[in-house]
């Protein structure tokens, strides 16, 4: 269905860190200060970069060259927003120096993006903000670190940084607290349903760490496996659900839900289910406008400039009766 709601980038974002690159023009392409009657260039899509699983070995305060290169490339590309789908530091183990790990992450990622005026919206992963009771201490550090670095984004549901929702341009973004394997409780699912209804936007993107279904070898059982949650995402109008944890790139569709498995930028690239090749380290760029998610493309090391060809990915992933089809084979072109 054609959507006609037009939009502008919120002033809160423009104000962030002195304004993003290109802040002299609205995201819709109109020059700042143009009056209502002025001729306007066609609206450009909202551009969102997604990064995931940037950490190294347990306790590491060193980031791979791929992380530094990707951050530099993103700054050069100047997206309107960067999402992180978790595992920014290498925790989930007792006796580690979590503050030192976060200091290293902020130096490598948070601070360069902030200096460039690019907001970063994060979601917890199992290695940096695990919801299991045994890791309550490191989760408290996660909350403290990110409360001090709240992005200048209009939150419509505010339990930041554990779970929250915000709007930007034509899109509602909902960050799920998905750090544990297994189904959401009824209360957790009710929170998701309420967050999806918190703002009226033509596009909705949900993101969290653990995926609904298996994408990579060796992690087939590390999933949410939650039909009720998936039904709630579909009923709530989610256009794309983005997840990390499996360290492979796969843009797909499961039944009525479009899904994106994120590649890692840090240690441990894995193999897709049923595939022999190790997935590349990469980030993903999304383009979104009033009509939906227009583009989903991954860009891999080491030149970061050429999209990962979908033809090189399996046409479908299949495990234990779950089938995920590659998105270009089921999603209409340009959506």
matplotlib code that plots the C-alpha trace (Angstrom):
import matplotlib.pyplot as plt

x = [0.0, 1.3, 2.1, 2.0, 3.1, 6.0, 8.6, 11.6, 14.5, 13.8, 15.4, 16.8, 19.0, 20.1, 21.2, 23.2, 26.9, 26.5, 24.5, 25.3, 27.2, 25.1, 22.9, 22.4, 19.8, 16.8, 16.8, 13.9, 16.5, 15.1, 17.6, 17.4, 15.3, 13.2, 9.7, 6.5, 6.2, 9.7, 10.5, 11.9, 14.1, 12.7, 12.9, 15.9, 15.6, 16.6, 19.9, 20.6, 23.8, 23.8, 26.8, 26.9, 29.1, 32.2, 33.9, 37.0, 38.0, 36.9, 38.0, 39.6, 40.2, 41.5, 39.3, 40.0, 41.2, 37.9, 36.0, 38.2, 38.0, 34.2, 33.7, 35.9, 33.9, 30.6, 31.7, 32.7, 29.2, 27.5, 24.3, 21.5, 21.7, 23.8, 22.2, 24.1, 22.6, 24.7, 27.9, 30.0, 32.3, 33.5, 31.9, 29.6, 32.4, 33.4, 36.5, 36.7, 37.4, 34.1, 34.8, 38.1, 36.3, 33.7, 36.3, 38.0, 34.6, 33.7, 37.2, 36.9, 33.2, 31.0, 33.3, 34.2, 30.6, 29.5, 32.3, 30.9, 27.3, 26.0, 23.7, 24.2, 21.3, 22.3, 20.6, 22.1, 23.8, 24.6, 28.2, 27.6, 24.2, 23.0, 19.6, 20.5, 20.7, 24.2, 25.4, 23.4, 26.5, 27.8, 24.3, 24.2, 27.5, 25.9, 23.0, 25.2, 27.5, 24.7, 22.6, 25.5, 25.4, 21.8, 21.4, 19.6, 16.6, 12.9, 12.2, 8.5, 9.1, 11.9, 13.5, 16.8, 19.2, 17.7, 14.6, 13.0, 11.5, 12.1, 11.1, 13.2, 11.9, 9.3, 10.3, 9.5, 12.5, 11.9, 14.9, 14.1, 15.8, 16.7, 19.8, 18.6, 17.7, 14.1, 10.7, 9.6, 7.4, 3.8, 4.8, 7.8, 5.6, 3.0, 5.8, 6.7, 3.1, 2.8, 6.0, 5.0, 1.8, 3.6, 3.9, 2.2, 4.9, 4.7, 7.7, 8.6, 12.0, 12.6, 16.1, 17.5, 20.5, 19.3, 17.4, 14.0, 15.4, 18.7, 21.1, 24.5, 26.1, 26.9, 24.2, 21.1, 19.7, 20.7, 17.4, 14.3, 12.1, 9.0, 6.0, 3.9, 6.5, 6.9, 3.1, 3.1, 5.8, 3.8, 0.6, 2.4, 3.4, 7.1, 8.8, 12.1, 13.5, 17.2, 19.3, 22.9, 24.5, 24.9, 27.8, 26.5, 24.8, 21.5, 18.7, 15.6, 11.9, 10.3, 6.6, 5.2, 8.2, 11.2, 14.4, 18.0, 20.8, 23.8, 27.4, 30.0, 32.6, 34.7, 36.0, 34.4, 32.7, 30.6, 29.1, 25.5, 23.4, 24.1, 26.9, 30.6, 31.9, 32.8, 30.8, 32.7, 33.0, 30.6, 28.2, 24.8, 23.2, 19.4, 17.5, 13.9, 11.3, 7.5, 7.0, 9.0, 12.5, 13.9, 17.3, 19.3, 22.9, 26.0, 29.5, 32.4, 36.1, 38.5, 37.4, 33.9, 32.6, 31.0, 27.7, 27.8, 26.1, 22.9, 23.6, 26.5, 24.1, 22.0, 18.5, 17.1, 18.2, 16.5, 16.9, 14.6, 11.6, 12.3, 12.8, 14.1, 14.0, 16.4, 14.6, 15.2, 13.4, 10.2, 10.2, 9.1, 12.0, 12.6, 10.9]
y = [0.0, 3.5, 5.6, 9.4, 10.6, 13.1, 13.8, 15.8, 14.9, 15.9, 19.0, 17.0, 15.0, 18.2, 19.5, 16.4, 17.2, 20.3, 18.7, 15.8, 16.0, 17.7, 19.3, 22.4, 20.5, 18.6, 14.9, 15.5, 17.3, 20.8, 23.5, 24.8, 28.0, 27.2, 28.4, 26.4, 27.6, 27.0, 24.3, 21.2, 18.5, 15.0, 13.5, 11.3, 8.1, 7.9, 6.1, 3.8, 1.8, -1.3, -2.9, -5.9, -8.2, -5.9, -7.6, -9.8, -12.4, -12.4, -9.2, -7.7, -4.0, -4.2, -3.9, -5.6, -3.4, -4.2, -2.3, 0.8, 0.7, 0.2, 3.2, 5.4, 4.3, 5.0, 8.5, 9.1, 7.9, 10.0, 7.9, 9.5, 6.9, 3.9, 0.9, -1.7, -5.1, -5.9, -7.6, -4.4, -5.7, -9.2, -9.9, -12.6, -13.9, -13.1, -11.1, -9.0, -5.2, -4.1, -0.4, -0.8, -2.7, 0.0, 2.7, 1.0, 0.6, 4.2, 5.3, 3.0, 3.5, 5.8, 8.8, 9.0, 8.7, 11.3, 13.7, 13.3, 14.1, 10.6, 9.2, 5.6, 3.6, 0.4, -2.8, -5.2, -8.4, -11.5, -10.5, -6.9, -6.7, -10.3, -10.6, -13.8, -13.2, -14.5, -11.4, -8.7, -6.9, -6.4, -5.6, -2.8, -1.5, -1.6, 0.5, 3.0, 3.4, 4.1, 6.2, 8.6, 8.5, 8.9, 9.7, 12.9, 10.9, 11.3, 8.4, 7.4, 4.5, 5.1, 2.2, 3.1, 1.4, -2.0, -1.6, 1.4, 2.9, 6.1, 7.8, 9.2, 10.4, 8.0, 5.2, 3.8, 1.9, -0.6, -2.0, -5.4, -6.7, -10.0, -11.3, -14.7, -17.9, -18.9, -17.4, -14.0, -14.0, -12.8, -9.5, -9.0, -9.7, -7.2, -4.6, -5.2, -4.9, -1.6, -0.2, -1.1, 1.0, 3.9, 6.0, 6.2, 5.9, 4.3, 2.1, 0.1, -1.5, -3.8, -4.8, -7.1, -9.4, -13.0, -13.9, -15.6, -18.4, -20.1, -18.5, -19.9, -23.2, -24.0, -21.6, -23.4, -23.7, -20.1, -18.5, -17.1, -19.6, -17.6, -17.9, -15.6, -12.9, -13.2, -13.0, -9.8, -8.3, -9.0, -7.8, -4.6, -3.8, -4.5, -4.1, -5.5, -7.4, -7.1, -9.4, -10.2, -13.0, -15.4, -13.6, -14.1, -11.8, -13.0, -10.8, -13.0, -13.6, -16.0, -16.4, -12.9, -11.3, -9.8, -10.5, -9.5, -11.5, -9.2, -10.1, -9.5, -6.8, -8.3, -11.8, -15.0, -14.9, -18.0, -20.0, -19.8, -22.9, -25.3, -23.2, -23.9, -20.4, -18.3, -15.1, -11.8, -9.1, -6.4, -3.6, -3.1, 0.0, 0.4, 3.0, 3.8, 6.1, 6.5, 3.4, 1.0, -0.5, 0.4, -1.1, -3.6, -4.0, -5.3, -3.9, -6.1, -5.7, -4.8, -2.0, -1.6, -0.2, -3.1, -4.6, -8.3, -10.0, -11.8, -14.3, -15.6, -16.4, -19.5, -19.1, -20.3, -21.5, -24.6, -26.1, -28.3, -27.4, -23.6, -22.1, -18.6, -17.5, -14.9, -11.6, -10.8, -14.0, -13.1, -9.3, -7.0, -5.1, -1.7, -2.9]
z = [0.0, -0.9, 2.1, 1.8, 5.2, 4.6, 7.2, 8.4, 10.5, 14.1, 15.5, 18.4, 16.0, 14.3, 17.6, 18.5, 18.8, 16.8, 14.0, 11.8, 8.6, 6.0, 8.7, 6.5, 4.6, 5.8, 5.4, 2.9, 0.7, 1.2, 2.1, 5.6, 5.7, 2.6, 3.0, 2.5, -1.1, -2.1, -4.6, -2.8, -4.1, -3.9, -0.3, 0.2, 2.2, 5.9, 6.0, 8.9, 9.5, 11.6, 13.4, 15.6, 17.7, 17.7, 20.7, 20.8, 23.3, 27.0, 28.7, 25.7, 25.5, 21.9, 18.9, 15.5, 12.7, 11.0, 13.7, 13.3, 9.5, 9.6, 11.9, 9.7, 6.7, 8.4, 9.4, 5.7, 4.6, 7.3, 7.9, 9.9, 12.6, 13.6, 15.4, 17.4, 17.9, 20.9, 22.1, 22.1, 24.8, 25.7, 29.0, 30.5, 32.7, 36.3, 37.2, 34.1, 34.1, 32.6, 32.9, 31.0, 28.3, 27.9, 27.9, 25.0, 23.1, 23.5, 22.3, 19.2, 18.4, 20.5, 20.6, 16.9, 15.9, 18.4, 17.2, 13.7, 14.9, 14.2, 16.9, 18.1, 19.4, 21.2, 22.4, 24.9, 24.0, 26.0, 26.4, 27.5, 29.2, 29.7, 31.3, 33.2, 37.0, 37.2, 35.2, 37.0, 37.9, 34.3, 33.2, 35.8, 34.3, 30.8, 32.0, 33.7, 30.8, 28.3, 30.7, 30.6, 26.8, 25.9, 22.2, 21.2, 19.8, 20.6, 22.9, 22.9, 25.3, 27.8, 29.5, 27.9, 27.4, 28.2, 26.0, 24.5, 21.4, 19.4, 16.2, 13.4, 10.1, 8.8, 11.2, 14.6, 16.1, 18.9, 20.8, 22.3, 25.4, 23.8, 25.5, 26.6, 24.7, 24.7, 24.5, 26.0, 29.0, 28.6, 30.3, 28.0, 25.0, 26.2, 26.5, 22.9, 21.8, 23.6, 22.2, 18.7, 19.3, 20.9, 17.7, 14.3, 11.6, 8.2, 8.9, 11.9, 12.6, 15.6, 16.7, 19.4, 19.9, 19.9, 16.7, 16.4, 14.2, 13.4, 10.9, 11.7, 12.2, 15.8, 17.2, 15.8, 19.4, 20.5, 19.3, 20.8, 19.0, 20.0, 17.7, 19.9, 19.8, 16.0, 15.6, 17.8, 15.6, 12.5, 14.0, 15.2, 11.6, 11.9, 8.5, 9.5, 12.5, 12.9, 15.1, 16.0, 17.9, 15.0, 13.2, 9.7, 7.1, 5.8, 4.6, 4.7, 5.2, 7.6, 6.8, 7.1, 8.8, 7.1, 9.0, 8.9, 10.6, 11.2, 10.4, 13.1, 13.0, 15.7, 16.4, 15.3, 11.9, 11.4, 8.6, 7.5, 8.1, 5.3, 3.8, 3.7, 3.4, 6.5, 6.5, 6.1, 8.7, 7.5, 8.4, 6.9, 5.4, 5.3, 3.4, 4.6, 3.3, 3.6, 1.4, 3.6, 3.8, 0.3, 0.6, 2.7, 1.8, 3.6, 3.0, 3.9, 4.8, 3.5, 1.1, 2.6, -0.7, -2.6, -1.5, -0.6, -3.5, -2.6, -5.4, -3.3, -0.4, -0.1, -1.6, 1.7, 5.1, 6.6, 10.0, 12.1, 10.0, 10.0, 6.5, 5.9, 2.3, 0.9, 0.8, -2.8, -3.8, -1.9, -1.1, -4.0, -5.5, -3.7, -0.6]

ax = plt.figure().add_subplot(projection="3d")
ax.plot(x, y, z, "-o")
ax.set_aspect("equal")
plt.show()
